[in-house]
């Protein structure tokens, strides 16, 4: 399968979404601003001492306010991505904010449900590791075997999440139901229509693109004073490109998107 048209169309879609659409770009930046400001709330070097972490130096009120604001605004961003998943073309505007928020809330709940088993295993492994460090030598071989088993389970769950979650989120966007986004067999069947090998190759290509983009953004972020601003401005490009790329891959199985918006 030739993925060049998918990549080219996703790039063109992203260009159309932002070129000359400065209001849309500014909204993206504003919605991502709280989390970008979090590192400026306190100085890590001051709080992290040589021997201990000075928790009392953390401005918890400001940190909590920024995190809560970031989470709430992220629902609008996620809702926008849901509209892209529905196959809307050209790129949608930020409007009907109520439905935008609800779609974003639902899609994040769906994502959490999918990754919850992985999170549980990770937390359990961390707990066992702490117990092992607190009582060294006590059943260390057995504990090591359990941790290795849990690591293997984590790897399997991580692979399942990576393969299924993108298609599950798009299925939710198309069907309008969280339950439909959890139908493992239906999602597996949909991926099978496009071919598992082709699907995995598509994900690898996206990973490479994201890696290269990440390196560019990292370099930009190192520029004194304005680096974090450049990073904030560049991030929406990857957000829209990734959403459109996943959408195009989903549609390779033959499902028709919702009717396009009129320009």
Helices and strands as residue ranges (DSSP letters): H 4-18, H 22-37, G 38-40, H 44-47, G 55-57, H 60-85, H 97-134, H 140-175, G 180-182, H 184-194, H 196-221, H 227-251
